Amino acid sequence: MKKSLIILVCLLGLFFFLPFINFSMAIPPDYIGVQVGEEYTWTFRVNVNTFTEYATDMGQTVPAEISMFETMSSVQLKGIVASISDEIPGISYDYVIINLSLYMNVPGYGWMDFQDFGEYLPVFVLSNETSNYFNSTMNAMETEMLPPPIGFALPFLIVPHNLNWTDAVQGLNDVVQDFTGGVTGLALEEFGNGFKITIPAQTINTFAMQQMDYIAQWNDKGVFGQGQILYGGATMMSINVPESEIPGYEITILLGVLGVSTLGLFYYIKKRK
């Protein structure tokens, strides 16, 4: 594998945040499960010991950003639904843009506005009638002409609340099977309203990697609700969220880790081949 796994894990699904416009009178389609004014809180944790074990197994140095979790238990990000657009006709797909106002809670600092990337976090939600939802969304993000001033919106943080998960996961499995990245035996299965990806223990470039599992699930409103990265059966990174809430982000590099961002990694590697 050309890229070390430690870097890939840290860069899984790097999100790009840009400002977006408000939709004051928009009437969202019925596949959108969230409403303006709703508030969701992510809580993101890293098990430093397990991450260190992973890095050691792969002959890598633990990134400095991980060390902060030795002194604090978690980082939180609050998202408040600021606006929801009408359904926007696209080139190949119809979609909705949901804007989230962001606030971050770092232990010792309290809640702060999170505007480093713009006033809002725009979320791209494709129509629930779309077949092969995950792959189609990634393709749409390349072809759709999003309204200015936005250049890129985050996919998969919110999906249709009535998504056909059997079809979506089957389509995702077809994409995953095209991915090699130096690993063998990668398997994907439907896991409630979500999926689980398993990479069995194996030797990669002389390094003995233990089994890795990526779990991502969405709640009944279609909001990304919880997930884990397991290494050797132990939790390495996790999103633990109360009912009706959504997960959080590490401050800088580890944005959007877990299964949601794994999709972006697969897509990037596939395009680079």
C-alpha positions in Angstrom: 0.0 0.0 0.0 1.4 3.4 -1.1 0.1 5.3 1.9 0.7 4.1 5.5 -2.4 3.0 7.3 -1.8 5.3 10.2 -2.0 8.3 7.9 -5.1 6.9 6.2 -6.9 6.5 9.5 -6.0 10.0 10.6 -7.2 11.5 7.3 -10.4 9.4 6.9 -12.9 11.7 5.4 -11.3 15.1 5.8 -14.3 17.4 5.7 -14.3 20.7 3.7 -16.5 23.4 5.3 -17.6 26.5 3.4 -20.3 29.1 4.0 -23.7 28.6 2.5 -26.8 30.7 2.1 -29.9 30.6 4.3 -33.2 29.3 3.0 -35.8 31.2 5.0 -39.0 29.9 3.4 -37.9 26.5 2.2 -40.2 23.5 2.4 -38.1 20.3 2.6 -39.2 17.1 1.0 -40.7 14.3 3.1 -37.5 12.3 3.1 -35.8 14.9 5.3 -36.2 13.8 8.9 -34.7 16.8 10.7 -36.3 20.2 11.3 -35.0 23.8 11.7 -34.1 24.5 15.3 -33.2 20.9 16.2 -30.0 20.5 18.1 -27.6 17.6 18.0 -24.4 16.9 20.0 -21.5 14.7 18.9 -19.1 13.3 21.5 -15.8 11.9 20.1 -13.3 9.8 22.1 -10.0 8.2 21.4 -8.5 5.3 23.3 -4.9 6.4 23.4 -3.6 3.0 24.4 -5.3 1.1 21.6 -4.3 3.8 19.1 -0.7 3.5 20.3 -0.8 -0.2 19.9 -2.1 0.2 16.3 0.7 2.7 15.5 3.3 0.5 17.0 2.1 -2.6 15.0 2.3 -0.5 11.8 5.7 0.9 12.6 4.4 4.5 12.9 4.6 7.4 15.3 1.4 8.4 17.2 0.2 11.8 15.8 0.6 14.7 18.3 -3.2 15.4 18.0 -3.9 12.0 19.7 -1.9 12.9 22.8 -4.5 15.5 23.9 -6.9 12.6 24.7 -4.5 11.5 27.5 -5.6 14.5 29.5 -9.2 15.0 28.4 -12.0 12.4 28.0 -13.7 13.8 24.9 -14.4 16.6 22.4 -17.9 17.6 21.6 -19.5 19.4 18.6 -23.0 20.8 18.7 -24.9 21.2 15.5 -28.1 23.3 15.3 -30.2 23.0 12.2 -30.2 26.6 10.9 -31.9 26.1 7.5 -33.1 23.4 5.1 -33.4 24.1 1.4 -36.2 23.2 -1.0 -35.4 20.2 -3.1 -33.0 21.3 -5.7 -33.1 19.8 -9.2 -29.6 18.5 -10.1 -28.0 17.3 -13.3 -28.6 13.7 -12.5 -30.0 13.7 -8.9 -32.3 15.9 -6.8 -31.0 17.0 -3.5 -31.4 19.1 -0.4 -28.8 21.3 1.4 -29.0 21.4 5.3 -27.1 24.1 7.1 -25.8 23.5 10.6 -24.6 26.2 13.0 -21.6 24.8 14.9 -20.4 25.0 18.5 -17.4 23.1 20.0 -16.9 22.1 23.6 -13.3 21.4 24.6 -12.8 20.5 28.3 -11.5 23.5 30.1 -12.8 26.0 27.6 -16.6 25.4 27.4 -18.8 25.9 24.4 -17.4 28.1 21.6 -18.5 29.2 18.2 -16.9 27.0 15.6 -16.5 29.2 12.5 -13.1 28.4 11.3 -14.6 27.1 8.0 -17.5 29.5 7.6 -20.7 30.4 9.2 -22.4 27.1 8.6 -21.6 23.5 7.9 -23.6 22.6 4.7 -24.7 19.0 4.5 -25.6 17.5 1.1 -28.6 15.0 1.1 -29.6 13.2 -2.0 -33.2 12.1 -2.7 -34.3 8.9 -1.1 -35.3 7.6 -4.5 -31.7 7.3 -5.5 -30.5 3.8 -6.0 -27.0 2.8 -4.7 -27.2 5.8 -2.4 -23.6 6.1 -1.1 -21.9 5.7 -4.5 -24.5 7.9 -6.2 -23.9 10.6 -3.6 -20.2 10.6 -4.1 -20.7 10.8 -7.9 -23.2 13.6 -7.5 -20.8 15.6 -5.4 -18.5 15.7 -8.4 -21.1 16.6 -11.0 -23.8 18.7 -9.4 -23.6 22.5 -9.7 -24.2 23.6 -6.0 -25.6 27.1 -5.5 -22.9 29.7 -4.8 -21.0 30.5 -2.7 -20.7 26.9 -1.6 -17.9 24.8 -3.3 -18.3 21.6 -1.4 -20.8 20.2 1.1 -20.4 17.3 3.6 -22.3 14.1 2.5 -23.6 11.3 4.8 -23.8 13.2 8.1 -27.5 13.3 7.3 -29.2 10.9 5.0 -33.0 10.4 4.1 -34.7 9.1 7.2 -36.6 6.5 5.1 -33.5 5.3 3.2 -33.7 1.8 1.8 -30.7 0.4 3.8 -30.6 -3.0 2.1 -30.2 -1.4 -1.3 -27.8 1.3 0.0 -25.5 -1.2 1.8 -25.5 -3.6 -1.2 -24.5 -0.8 -3.5 -21.8 0.3 -1.0 -20.5 -3.3 -0.9 -20.0 -3.3 -4.7 -17.8 -0.2 -4.2 -15.9 -1.7 -1.3 -15.1 -4.9 -3.2 -13.3 -2.7 -5.8 -11.1 -1.4 -3.1 -7.8 -3.2 -2.3 -5.4 -0.7 -0.8 -3.0 -3.5 0.1 -5.5 -5.4 2.3 -7.3 -8.6 1.6 -10.5 -10.2 2.8 -12.4 -6.9 3.4 -16.0 -7.5 4.2 -19.1 -5.3 4.6 -22.5 -6.1 6.1 -25.7 -4.3 6.9 -25.7 -3.3 10.6 -29.1 -1.9 11.6 -29.5 1.5 10.0 -25.9 1.5 8.8 -23.0 -0.9 8.1 -20.0 -2.7 9.5 -16.7 -3.0 7.6 -14.2 -5.7 8.7 -10.6 -6.0 7.7 -9.2 -9.3 9.0 -5.8 -9.5 10.7 -3.0 -9.8 8.1 0.5 -8.8 7.3 0.9 -5.6 5.2 4.3 -4.6 4.0 5.9 -6.7 6.7 3.7 -5.2 9.4 1.3 -7.4 11.3 -2.0 -5.7 11.6 -4.7 -7.0 13.9 -8.4 -7.1 12.8 -10.0 -3.8 12.3 -13.7 -3.1 12.4 -15.5 0.1 11.3 -19.1 0.6 12.5 -21.4 3.4 11.4 -25.1 3.8 12.2 -27.7 6.5 11.6 -30.7 7.3 13.8 -34.4 7.3 12.9 -34.1 10.9 11.6 -31.3 10.0 9.2 -28.6 11.7 11.3 -25.3 9.9 11.8 -25.8 8.6 15.3 -22.9 6.4 16.4 -19.8 4.6 15.3 -16.7 2.8 16.3 -13.3 1.9 15.1 -12.1 -1.3 16.7 -8.5 -2.6 16.6 -7.9 -6.2 17.8 -11.4 -6.2 19.3 -10.7 -3.1 21.5 -12.2 0.4 20.8 -9.7 2.7 19.2 -12.0 5.6 18.4 -15.7 6.0 19.2 -18.7 8.1 19.0 -21.1 7.6 21.9 -24.3 9.6 21.6 -27.5 9.8 23.6 -30.7 8.9 21.8 -31.7 11.5 19.1 -28.2 13.1 19.1 -25.3 12.9 16.6 -21.6 12.5 17.0 -18.7 14.9 17.4 -15.3 15.7 15.9 -11.7 16.0 17.0 -10.6 19.6 16.6 -8.4 19.5 13.5 -7.2 16.4 11.7 -9.6 13.7 12.9 -12.7 15.3 11.4 -15.3 12.8 10.5 -13.4 9.7 11.4 -15.3 6.3 11.3 -17.4 4.7 8.8 -18.9 7.8 7.2 -15.4 9.1 6.3 -14.2 5.6 5.3 -16.4 6.0 2.3 -14.4 9.0 1.2 -11.2 7.2 1.6 -12.4 4.3 -0.5 -13.6 6.7 -3.2 -10.3 8.6 -3.2 -8.2 5.5 -3.6 -10.4 4.1 -6.3 -10.1 7.4 -8.2 -6.3 7.4 -7.9 -6.0 4.0 -9.5 
